[in-house]
Amino acid sequence: MVSRLTRFLPVLALLAVVGAPPSDAGEVNRIAAVVNDEAVSVLDLQLRVRMVQATSKVPDTDEVRQRLATQILRKMIEERLMAQEARRLKLTVSKEDVFKQVESIEKQNRLEHGALEKILKQAGVPVSVLYRQIEAELSWGKVIRMTLAPQVKVSHEEVKDHLEMLKGNIGQPEYLLAEILLPVDSPDREAEMAQTAQRIVEQLRQGAPFQNMARQFSQGSTAANGGDLDWVQVASLEPEIAEALGKMPASGLSTPIRAIDGYHIMLLRDRRVFGQKSANAEGTLALVQAFLPAGNDRPGAVRRLQEITAGAKNCAQMEEIAKRHNLPQSGRGTARLAQMSPQARQFITKLKLLQVSTPIQDQAGVRVIMVCGQASDESESGLPSEEKIKSMLERQRLELLSQRALRDLKRSAFIESKL
C-alpha cells in the first residue's frame, strides 16, 4: 500500500520532540517518519535541528525549533529516498568523497580545516549527522549521472541559438545570484511551501547565513554548493524572478518569488551590465569600423556616416552596413591597447561595448568604430564559449529531470508520519 505524507508534526508534539534532551530515551527513540522500510527517529530529527542551529546561527527558541523541524523533516525524508535509490542501483560514496565535500563546505564558509567538526561537537552533535546528509547528496548525484545524464542532448543548433540570444542581451542587466528553491510539485502543497519560504526568509533576515540555509533547505541543484548560481543574464531568468530583481537595490535578499516551478528566495550579491566589463579590459580588442573617404565634402561625409550607422546594435550589423553601402576600408580588425597612442587608448577605453563612436576625422577620411570585445572571443566580449553554453544548457535540463525523478520517488514511496 502506497501513501503520501500529508502532514508533519503537530505543534505541541513538535515542541516536545525538538526540545527533549538526548537522554530522554522514551522520547527520542520514537519514530518521526517512515520512508518505505526505513525510519527517521526523533533523535535523528533532533540532532539535525541542532546541527542547523549550530551552523546557521539561528535563535535557539521553541518557535524556531518548531519551524526548523518542519522544514528539516521534509528534507530528511527526501535524503532517505535519494540514498535508497542509490542503494537500489548499487551506487556507493567513499569516505574520501565525503571528507572532500566537508572541506569544500568549510572553504565556502571561510572556516579552517576541521572547524565544522569542532562546531558540531560543541553543540553535542555527532559529525556522522553531517556525513549522512552529505552522503545522501553525493549518492543522488551519482544516480542522476548514471540514469538521467545520458538522456540529456544539446544540439549545435541549440547552442548557436542561445549564443545569438545572448548577443541580443548585451547591455542588459546581469546578476550575481544565489538561490533557495522550494518546488511546488502538487497544488495541495502550495500553501505549505509558501509558508516555508516565508519562514526561511525570516530566519535569513535574523542573521542565518544564506549558504548554510541553502544547503539545508533548497531543493535545487545548487543546494550542495550553498545555492550559488554565479553571474546570470536577465534573459536566462524566469520572468517573475527577473521582474523582482529589477526592483531590488544593488544587493539584498528577495521575498519569496512564485515562479512556474515553485518558490525562489534570491540573494542578489551584485549587478552589472552584461558585456560592458571587457570594453575597458587590457589586451587585444576586436573592433569593427565603417569608413568614408573625406573627399571635398567632409561635413557631408560626417553626416552620412552618422546616418547610416545610427541604428547599429552590434558588430554584425556594422559589418552589414559597410557591405550594403560599399564602404572601403571597413570591417573587422583587432587592436592591442598597449600599442596604441595615449590619445587613441583613452578614446577606445571610454567607449561602451557595442557603442557606435562619434565620427573620427583624419587626412584619409571619416570613420566610426565599435568595440566588439576581446579578440580572443569568437563574438562580443562577455559571452561564454559554445562549450560553456552547451554545459549550461545540459545542466539546466538535468536539473529539471532530477526534480521530476525525486517527485516520482515521493509519489511511489510509502511515507508516513508517526508523531
Buried (B, 14 or more C-beta within 10 A) or exposed (E): EEEEBEEBBEEEBBBBBBBBEEEBEEBBEBBBBBBBEEBBBBBBBBBBBBBBBBBBBBEEEEEBBBBBBBBBBBBBBBBBBBBBBBEEEEBEBEEEBBEEBBBBBBEBBEBEEEBBBEBBEEBEBEBEBBBBBBBBBBBBBBBBEEBBBEEBEBEEEEBEEBBEEBBEBBBBBBBBBBBBBBBBBEEEBEEBBBBBBBBBBEBBEEEBBBBBBBBBBBBBBBBBBBBBBEBBBBBBBEEEBBEBBEEBEEEEBBEBBBBEBBBBBBBBBEBBBBBBBBBBBEEBBBBBBBBBEBEEEBEEBBEBBBEBBEEBBBBBBBBEBBEEBEBEBBBBBEBEBEEBEEEBBEBBBEBBBBBBBEBBBEEEBBBBBBBBBBBEBEBBBBBBEBEEBBBBBBEEBBBEBBBEBBBEBBEEBEBBBEB
